Amino acid sequence: MATNSSSLAYPEPYCAGESCEFEVARTVALIAGRWAVPIMESLYFAGEPVRFRALQRRLGSISQKELTRQLTLFVHHAVVSRREHEGSRAGIEYALTARGLALLKQMDALGRWAKRMDPA
């Protein structure tokens, strides 16, 4: 256990002895955009893969360019999967991956922490 100057005991960070600054900064950058959380939540609450246009409708005022940019970033980081359909079901569907679900769980925990810390 680590201690501070007032002798309170704190648990060791999960990456004690290692540098986590890069990973934390990269993760925060991934979810910091205005649309990141709403996109992830929309995919989660859909409960099934969602086509691009349906996702855009669920989000309301997001532009096609911004949704494409954010989904491309999420796919690159394996937070969202992208599946292309051909034939009569032609189109692209997006869904959260196991990694995306794990990230969303941590974001929920962070949100609950922030709510507890809010003095209002």
N, C-alpha and C positions, 0 to 999 in steps of 0.2 A: 504494500500500500504506500502511496506517495502522501506526503504531508505538506501543508503550507505553513506560513509563519504563525498561524494561530493554532497549530497542532491538530487541525481537522484531518481525518483520514479520507483519502480519495482512492478509488480503484485505479489501478494502472491502466493507461490507455491501451486499447486493443493491439496497437502496434508499437508498444514500448521498445525502445532500442532501435527502431527502424524509422525511416523518414516517410511519413504519410502525407506530407504537405502537398505533393504533386497529385496524388490520387484524390484527395479531398477537393483541391482546387479544380481538377478536371471534372469531378462529379458535380460540383456546384455550378460550374460553367454550363454543363449539359442541361441542368434543370432551371437555370436562372432566367431564361427568356419568358416573355409574357405568356406565350402559348404552350410552353412545355407541360406544365401541370394540367391545364385543361385538356390537352390532347391525350395525355396518359390516362386521366380519369375517364374521358369519353371512351377510350378503348377498353378500359377495365369494366365500366358499367354496361357496355354493349353486350358483354358476355360471350361474344363470338367475333370472328374476323369481320372487319368493317371495310367496305369499299371507300375509295377516296372521296367521291361526291357525297356519300352518306355521312362520312366523318366531317366533311366541310359543313354540311347542313346542321349537324349536331352542334358544331362550334359557333355557328352564327356568322359573325363579322370577320372571320379570318380570311385573308386573301389566298388565292390558289398558290401564289409564289411563296408565301410564308409557310403554308401547310406543307408544301413540297420540301422546302428547306429544312423544316423541323423533322419531318419524317425521314428524310435522307440522313440527317445527323443521327437520329435514333436507330435507324437500320445499321448505319456504320458502327455504332457502339453496341450492337446486338441487344438493344432494349426493346425494339419492335421488329417483328418479322414482316417481310413483304412477299406476297405470293401472287404470281401472275397466272391468270386463267386464260385459256384459249377457247376457241369455238363459240358455241352459243352462250357460254358464261364469260365471255371475254371481259377482262377488267383486272384490276389489282386490288387485293385485300391486304389489310394491315391488322396485326394483332400484337398484344404484349407478349414478350417471351418470358421464360422463367426468370431471366435476369431483370426484365422490366418489372415483373411482379415483385421481385425482391426489392428493387429500388423504390417502387411505390410504397411498399410496407415501411421502409426506412423514412420516406418522406412523410408518411402518416405519423410516425413516431416523432419526427421533428416538429410537425405541426401541432401535435398534442403538447409537446414540451413548450413550444412558443406560446401556446394558449395559457399554460400554467404560469409562465413567466410574465405575462402581460399584467401590469399593475391595475389596469382599468376594470 
